[in-house]
Structure formats: C-alpha cells, structure tokens
Amino acid sequence: MRIIVFCTADLRLGSGSEVRARLIASGLKESGNEVCTVSLSVPSVFARKGIESFVPKPGESWGNVLDRAAGTFRPDFIYGITEACADAVVYVAGKRSCRIAFDLHGIGVVEIIELGPGYGPRLPRLYRSARWLSDVRRADIITVANPTLVKVASLIYGGVSSVIGMTDLAHFHPQGLKERIGADASRTQVLFAGNYFKWQGVDLLIDAIRILARDKEPFEFTLMGSVGRSSDALRKWRIELPSDLVHFVDSVDYDVAPAYYRGADVLVIPRPFMLSTHLAFPQKLVDYMASGRTIVATDLAPHKWALKSPRAGILCPPTARGLADGIRATKDSILRELLGTNARKVAVEKFSHLHQANRICGLFYETIQSGSPLTTSGSPQNANEAPFRHC
C-alpha cells in the first residue's frame, strides 16, 4: 500500500501532532508500506528509513506541494494529520483518484474560541477551521487520537475509529543515559516539558510550586520549553520563586528528550479543565509513561483513561492545591517505583506506535477490500477556480 502522510508542520519538532505524524509515518513504513510525507520539514532519519518526503518550495501552497507529491508518488491513500488544509486533501485525492483518511486530535473551532485573541485574529481562523472540519466529512476513514473526542467525532461524522496514543518504546524507555536536571540530588526532581500556551497549565504549576516552596517540601522543579513563553512572565517568576528550587530550560530536540525524562523522578502534566483539554490526549502523557517515571497529572478524563487502571500515575484535582498535594505524594520512593513500572507496562501493552500503525493498516486494507467507491470527488466545478481556499 502507498500512503502519503500529510502534516502542515515541521516533523523535526518534539510536540503534539508533529510527533504523532512522524510516528505514524515511521510505523506505516515499518509495517511494510511505501510511505511519503508532505510537511514543512522532516527528520533526517526518514531518508535512512526509505520514507520519501516533499516540502514546499518558496511561496508554494500546501495544495500545490501535495498535488506535486501525489502526482509523483501515486498514493492509495492521503492521510491528513489533523484537519489542517483538509480542502487541499479532498481536492488532490479527487484529482489523483485515491482515498482519504484523517487523524483528528481535537476540534479546532473549540480551541480557537477558548484560547482567546492572543493567538491571532479569531474570525478568519474560525471560518477556516469550520470549513476544514466540514471537508473532513469526505474521508473514507477517520481515526481519532483522543478517548473523549471519539463520541464527539462520531456525532459529527458517523463511524470513526479510535487510535488513542502512540509512542516509540525504543526511544522512550527507563534505561539509558540521563540528563541531570536540578542542582540538589537529594531533592525529588520534578520536570514539566511542553509549551506555555494556556491549555498546558503552567500558571497552575507555578502556583503549586509556590505552595510547596512555602511548606519547605523537598522538591526541585525544572520547566523545559520555550514556545509561547513570555519574557515578562519569566522575569517575574525568576524574581518571585527561589532560584535554587525552580529552573527554566529552553526546548530540546525530540532526539534528546528521553534523557531529560530519565533524569527526573517525577513528570508532571498540570493541564486545567477546559473543553479543549477535555477533548485532547497529550502526546507527552504516553512518552512519559514509556519512560517509566512517576507521572502526576490533573484529573481530566483523558489522563484518567490512561493512568487509572492499573494505577500508573497520580491523578489530582486541577487546582494549585490539588496539584501540590499530588506532587507531595511522590515523596514516597516506593510508590514512585511502583507507578513508574506500571506506567511503562501500560505503554508497552497499549501505546506502541508499531502496534498502532498495524491497526491503521488494517483499517486501510478493509476499506480497499470492501470495494466501496471513492468518496473523493473534490475537483472544483470551474476549471479556473482556485481549489485551495485556505492553503
């Protein structure tokens, strides 16, 4: 089977959809398929794995680069990672007579509304997102990455398939080189890794740190990431928080992230309750689990789905006090060992990207073997009409 994996992001980055896109591409290739990616950039390992790649030329639209790739690669499927530029996927698939799949991670309209005006003009983004989500209806297959999103997507699109969470177990694992974090090895080292956007809950974590520092609890904190980080906020935190207990580190490459995770005793996910976080399943959650470290996460439905049974982490109320108490519980080193072992076990059983890629292959083969007609009549009625409205 020949599959184009399409993602409008830089697949060298180590967050969210970018990681999932590269895991899907790698897993599909290792499952015996021919794979091509269309993205902003790709990791160098793709060439060594035999994964073809197309990136936009200067000024080239996503629709045109996708059409260029499809004309050369001749795919059976174009697999859009998120709904971004779904109109281009539908058009090119119709033109090239191939099938469409999408992998949904959230509802863009909800995220745009909740995040507010600080992330660009909302009205154009809302319109664009709504049109893309409408175009997703043309897909032959829709996979959903988040357990709480499955029901919502089923109501909007009908039948969808859940492919929840994936991680590279050989990349994230408990053994191997450790990157030392913090300054005092006698303290329990707590690591947050991620961006500073509203849904990540960094403000909640900062408030929890204040409580634990006031109570003189034996923890040291490292916040790793620079995307969305305000220089004013960083300056304020450095003045207010004890410099020997709280450290700020810039983002690191995906390739070296596992060493930082192994260097921590506790990995924290402090997301607040929002509709967008209710419908999301953090990539770092399964990467944390595969790393075999203790996880403290706010008690949101997606986190609970992964960590509750068997107990593979500490769930706490999404408040500063709740998060502080959750972190406080990790002073028990025996508990940390148990939870880390359970987390790795669950990751191996549920979240291997190779296992998930095989499931996706099965869905693709079933669709082809069913003989159902292509649903990709995406060509514009007027030959002079620009087919890519938003890409």
Buried (B, 14 or more C-beta within 10 A) or exposed (E): BBBBBBBBBBBBBBBBBBBBBBBBBBBBBBBEBBBBBBBBBBBEEBEEEEBBBBBBEEEEBBBBBBBBBBEEBBBBBBBBBBBBBBBBBBBBBBBBEBBBBBBBBBBBBBBBBEBEEEEEEBEEBBEBBBBBBEBBBBBBBBBBBBBBBBEBBBEBBEEBBBBBBBBBBEBBBBEEEEBEBBEEEEBBBBBBBBBBBBBBBBBBBBBBBBBBBEEEBEBBBBBBBBEBBEEEBBEEBEEEBEEEBBBBBEBBEBEEBBBBBBBBBBBBBBBBBBBBBBBBBBBBBBBBBBBBBBBBBBBBBBBBBBBEEEBBBBBBEBBBEBBBBBBBBBBEEEBBEBBBBBBBBBBBEBBBBBBBBBBBBEBBEEBEEEEEEEBBEBBBEEEEEEBBBBB
